[in-house]
Every structure is written in structure tokens, then in C-alpha cells.
């Protein structure tokens, strides 16, 4: 049942959507409780890869936003362009 819900979430939201990754994590926890450790490990590995990509993307977006709103002063100085 949980596997079908995860497949639906992946199809509708995408594999790297935060809600889909949460479902993968819960499925890993369920497998762990059932002592299906190999399946749990596969799910938690998938979760870790997805969350790493999501966090890397978020950090990159935050960095770009900060560079636009608070650029280093040397970028905008006119005398730094004159050589």
C-alpha cells in the first residue's frame, strides 16, 4: 500500500519533491520496523540522494539571491573595470 502511494507521489509531484522524499523516508522507516533492512537501506539511500540534491539546489538559489541583493562592493566599483 505504501509503495503504491509513493509511486503515485513520484508520478504526480516528481521524484525530488519534498513530499515525495518524505514518503520515501517513511517507507524506509516502515521497512526497518518490519526488519526488511535491505529494502530500508535502499529507500534511505534514495532519500539521502534526493535530499542532498534538493538542499544543494536551495543553497545555490539562496547564494544567487544574496549576490543580487548584496553584491561584493568590488563588483560594482567603476574603477575596478578600468585597467
Backbone as numpy.savetxt, mean C-alpha at the origin, in Angstrom:
# Nx Ny Nz CAx CAy CAz Cx Cy Cz
-15.87 -19.22 2.13 -16.69 -18.03 2.13 -15.82 -16.77 2.13
-14.80 -16.74 2.99 -13.93 -15.57 3.05 -13.12 -15.41 1.77
-12.75 -16.52 1.18 -11.98 -16.48 -0.07 -12.82 -15.87 -1.19
-14.10 -16.21 -1.26 -14.98 -15.63 -2.29 -15.17 -14.14 -2.07
-15.29 -13.73 -0.81 -15.44 -12.31 -0.51 -14.19 -11.54 -0.93
-13.03 -12.14 -0.69 -11.77 -11.51 -1.09 -11.69 -11.40 -2.60
-12.07 -12.44 -3.32 -12.05 -12.39 -4.79 -12.97 -11.29 -5.31
-14.14 -11.13 -4.70 -15.05 -10.06 -5.09 -14.46 -8.69 -4.82
-13.81 -8.54 -3.67 -13.17 -7.28 -3.33 -12.04 -6.95 -4.30
-11.25 -7.94 -4.65 -10.17 -7.72 -5.62 -10.72 -7.32 -6.97
-11.82 -7.92 -7.37 -12.40 -7.64 -8.68 -13.00 -6.23 -8.70
-13.68 -5.83 -7.64 -14.37 -4.54 -7.63 -13.43 -3.39 -7.26
-12.62 -3.57 -6.21 -11.80 -2.47 -5.70 -10.38 -2.48 -6.24
-9.88 -3.65 -6.60 -8.49 -3.79 -7.02 -7.67 -4.47 -5.95
-6.56 -5.06 -6.36 -5.75 -5.85 -5.44 -5.03 -5.02 -4.39
-4.75 -3.76 -4.67 -3.99 -2.95 -3.73 -4.84 -1.91 -3.01
-6.14 -2.04 -3.07 -7.02 -1.14 -2.32 -6.89 -1.48 -0.84
-6.90 -0.46 0.04 -6.77 -0.73 1.48 -7.79 -1.72 2.03
-9.03 -1.67 1.56 -10.05 -2.60 2.05 -9.75 -4.03 1.61
-9.23 -4.18 0.40 -8.85 -5.51 -0.08 -7.69 -6.05 0.74
-6.71 -5.20 1.01 -5.56 -5.63 1.81 -5.98 -6.01 3.22
-6.95 -5.30 3.77 -7.47 -5.65 5.09 -8.13 -7.02 5.06
-8.85 -7.31 3.99 -9.48 -8.63 3.84 -8.43 -9.73 3.75
-7.33 -9.46 3.04 -6.24 -10.43 2.94 -5.65 -10.69 4.32
-5.46 -9.64 5.10 -4.92 -9.78 6.44 -5.85 -10.63 7.32
-7.15 -10.35 7.26 -8.12 -11.13 8.06 -8.15 -12.59 7.62
-8.01 -12.82 6.33 -7.98 -14.19 5.84 -6.74 -14.91 6.36
-5.62 -14.22 6.39 -4.40 -14.81 6.95 -4.60 -15.15 8.42
-5.25 -14.27 9.16 -5.52 -14.53 10.57 -6.44 -15.74 10.74
-7.44 -15.84 9.88 -8.36 -16.99 9.93 -7.62 -18.29 9.65
-6.76 -18.29 8.63 -5.96 -19.49 8.34 -5.06 -19.85 9.52
-4.50 -18.85 10.15 -3.65 -19.10 11.31 -4.45 -19.76 12.44
-5.64 -19.25 12.70 -6.49 -19.84 13.74 -6.85 -21.29 13.43
-6.98 -21.59 12.14 -7.32 -22.95 11.72 -6.08 -23.84 11.58
-4.93 -23.28 11.93 -3.64 -23.98 11.86 -3.25 -24.36 10.43
-3.69 -23.57 9.48 -3.27 -23.71 8.08 -2.16 -22.69 7.86
-0.99 -23.00 8.40 0.08 -22.01 8.47 0.66 -21.64 7.12
0.73 -22.57 6.19 1.26 -22.25 4.87 0.33 -21.26 4.15
-0.97 -21.51 4.21 -1.93 -20.59 3.59 -1.88 -19.22 4.27
-1.72 -19.22 5.60 -1.63 -17.96 6.34 -0.39 -17.19 5.90
0.72 -17.90 5.73 1.96 -17.26 5.30 1.82 -16.67 3.91
1.16 -17.38 3.01 0.95 -16.85 1.66 0.12 -15.56 1.70
-0.93 -15.57 2.52 -1.78 -14.38 2.62 -1.04 -13.21 3.26
-0.29 -13.48 4.33 0.40 -12.38 4.99 1.51 -11.83 4.11
2.11 -12.68 3.29 3.12 -12.21 2.33 2.48 -11.30 1.29
1.32 -11.70 0.79 0.58 -10.87 -0.18 0.21 -9.53 0.45
-0.22 -9.58 1.71 -0.59 -8.36 2.43 0.62 -7.43 2.56
1.77 -7.98 2.95 2.96 -7.16 3.16 3.43 -6.50 1.86
3.37 -7.22 0.76 3.75 -6.64 -0.53 2.79 -5.51 -0.90
1.51 -5.76 -0.75 0.51 -4.74 -1.10 0.60 -3.51 -0.23
0.77 -3.70 1.08 0.82 -2.55 1.98 2.11 -1.77 1.77
3.19 -2.46 1.42 4.45 -1.77 1.13 4.31 -0.88 -0.10
3.66 -1.38 -1.12 3.44 -0.57 -2.33 2.54 0.61 -2.03
1.50 0.36 -1.25 0.56 1.43 -0.90 1.26 2.52 -0.09
2.06 2.13 0.87 2.78 3.11 1.68 3.82 3.86 0.86
4.53 3.17 0.00 5.53 3.83 -0.85 4.86 4.87 -1.74
3.72 4.52 -2.31 2.99 5.46 -3.16 2.52 6.66 -2.34
2.02 6.43 -1.14 1.54 7.51 -0.29 2.68 8.43 0.12
3.82 7.87 0.46 4.97 8.68 0.86 5.44 9.53 -0.32
5.46 8.95 -1.50 5.87 9.69 -2.69 4.92 10.86 -2.96
3.63 10.62 -2.82 2.66 11.70 -3.02 2.84 12.81 -1.99
3.07 12.44 -0.74 3.28 13.44 0.30 4.55 14.24 0.04
5.61 13.58 -0.42 6.85 14.27 -0.71 6.65 15.28 -1.84
5.96 14.86 -2.89 5.71 15.78 -4.01 4.87 16.97 -3.55
3.86 16.71 -2.75 3.02 17.81 -2.26 3.83 18.77 -1.39
4.70 18.25 -0.57 5.51 19.13 0.28 6.50 19.94 -0.54
7.02 19.37 -1.62 7.96 20.10 -2.47 7.26 21.24 -3.21
5.98 21.06 -3.53 5.24 22.11 -4.22 4.90 23.24 -3.25
4.46 22.88 -2.05 4.03 23.91 -1.10 5.19 24.53 -0.33
6.27 23.78 -0.12 7.43 24.28 0.62 8.73 23.89 -0.08
8.99 24.46 -1.25 10.19 24.05 -1.99 11.45 24.56 -1.28
12.55 23.88 -1.47 13.81 24.40 -0.94 14.09 25.76 -1.56
14.58 26.69 -0.78 14.75 28.06 -1.27 15.71 28.15 -2.45
16.66 27.24 -2.55 17.63 27.32 -3.65 17.00 27.03 -5.01
15.87 26.36 -5.04 15.22 26.05 -6.32 14.66 27.31 -6.96
14.11 28.21 -6.13 13.40 29.37 -6.66 14.26 30.64 -6.72
15.49 30.59 -6.27 16.34 31.78 -6.32 16.81 32.00 -7.75
16.65 33.20 -8.24 17.04 33.50 -9.61 18.54 33.46 -9.81
19.28 33.88 -8.79 20.73 33.90 -8.97 21.33 32.49 -9.07
20.61 31.47 -8.60 21.12 30.10 -8.72 21.00 29.60 -10.17
20.15 30.23 -10.98 19.99 29.83 -12.37 21.04 30.49 -13.27
21.64 31.54 -12.80 22.62 32.27 -13.60 24.01 31.71 -13.35
24.62 31.24 -14.40 25.98 30.71 -14.26 26.92 31.39 -15.19
